[in-house]
């Protein structure tokens, strides 16, 4: 009978999933040039860029994005509120998919939030009117007003923390600080969860009792109050879980029924998934319900230390970190080593100091800002100290261990082994428990060391847009090299109002996830070909998370630019040695060799100062040319003559000023790699260059068409794999 019910439930869940998937499709015409609907999020402004989410009159959610053309337009945006009905003129675009391995899938993220389009517009074509709105929208608008009061009252750093604790809003927290919270394993402290809900419920319940309300009536009033609090607190999975469980317990108390906590959690999870099926793909949902389930199932063991608070905190922290480890590894590719000790330090600080003071400040604003002065003064002292400590610890190499991204099968096996192992521990059978835990240790060890047993060499052309970046992994991980880091290029000087709060850094956002996903903890040589931003601009962000042993840079008689000195100084400060090379320098490692063909040192143009590397990797010849142009190519021909290569990195992104016919004749490549941005302003790669490569029967691979390109060298052969096929 139980088996039949289980099969029936599985079939119902599967059918429900199929129906939901079919309903999660766009109804908009791709050619539509205007959209009208209700703002369901406050417009977010970051420098000269803005975004908002709107629900159209047909009920479809669309992400609105655009750029502020003038500072005066920001006032118009700041007057726009959630719940307003707006019309926009612009064009739809499909959200981008990953073009690099281990990259965040933004299209999938939006799809899981039932958003299928980004609508590009500007404020000159944005008309809004305030119309009667629902109670739900009124609550969200009130939340926005309270957040604004906090931002106006406190410093950015303190206001961001108060907003996160009370309203579940992290938008004002610095991206580097959020990264530190995440890497150190204390990001859960910023999530509104059971601790926050418990504090609110206890305070409101106490208030009701003091006002003479009966317990039964207080339970009923709390049941009415909590859904509104969930909205005010951001309605994240952790909030919904905590509020849902609290409401279920209050119902049981009101009607004098007893429910096992694990039953309560299961009910909340099932109801949540029925209402929002795509929640299961959210990391917050996975971690919140997973850790809570583990803690509830282990409550008998944890309660044994109830009279020893420190031991109890250690057990809770260790269990939460242990059970969440496979999920954390799958999403972030590393394990926070300092997580347990930092939680032991920060959980009491947050629970007894920062959280109560934050709620006191937020509550005081409902009465009078003057009431909040003292607690805010205390927070303004403590918060910077806490955050500075986190930032300092996050810079230490021992803060986290890079493991690499495990497969879903490995994650499943880890999870099962951890559950079995913990169950044996609870039964006081440590030998059996460690047998289960050894499976987890084996899987982690395999993830770390398997690349060191591979005889394959891998060369990856990373998609960094309009820039260059190549990753070279020699067999058995004898060495890992990177040639260039890409970098975001800005055009012209930006005015102060245009500067963005969270600037995009290609080293942190693109390169670091790729390296960590591969389990690469350090780079032996970082070869920066020359001092253009699109080639070395990501280096500073890269070394914040990845150790670089040596930086290779071109020698020249000319004076190094201010930007070159700035980048090289930052890399040296991060612990890398700087080696200046010129034509004739070389090194050999195993059966692979690397020879520097250029610069000669007397070049005048920055592009022709590029470090040109001729590499023979496991018998396959590569020629990496940086941004070398016609003058530089001619000089190589005069100096070396025979430049035959199997793979050519086409110079200067395939511009018309490089890859001349004599140069192609001399190199005669089988494969050409071109790194260029999609729809770039320069028209790279040039059509004449592509025609010349075709004439030489060269197979061309391009990041603007194929995304990242992975070349695997095995037994003298080259095997190519691309990320996209656009």
Secondary structure, DSSP 8 states (H G I E B T S, - for coil): -HHHHHHHHHHHHHHHHHHHHHHSS--S-TT--EEEEEE-S--EEETTEEEEEEEETTS-EEEEEEE--STTHHHHHHT--TT-EEEEESEEE------STT---HHHHHHHTTEEEEEEE-GGGEEEE-----HHHHHHHHHHHHHHHHHHHS-HHHHHHHHHHHH---TTS-HHHHHHHHHTT-GGGGS--HHHHHHHHHHHHHHHHHTT--HHHHHHHHHHHHHHHHHHTT--HHHHHHHHHHHHHHHHHHTT----HHHHHHHHHHHHHHH-GGGGG-HHHHHHHHHHHHHHHTHHHHHTTTT-HHHHHHHHHHHHHHHHHHHHHHHHSEEETTHHHHHHHHHHHIIIIIHHHHHHHHHHTTT-GGGGHHHHHHHHHHHHHHHHHHHHHHTSGGGEEE-----HHHHHHHHHHHHHHHHHHHTT-HHHHHHHHHHHHHHHHHHHHGGGG---EEEEE---SSS--EEEE-GGGS-EEEE--------S---GGG--SS---HIIIIIHHHHHHTT--EEEEEEE--S-HHHHTTHHHHTTTSEEEEEEEE--SS---HHHHHHHHHHHHTT-EEEEE-TT-EEEETTEEEEEEE--S---STGGG--EEEEEETTEEEEE-TT--HHHHHHHHHHHS----SEEE-GGGG-TTS--HHHHHHH--SEEEE---TT-TT--S-HHHHHHHHHTT-EEEEHHHH-SEEEEEETTEEEEEES---
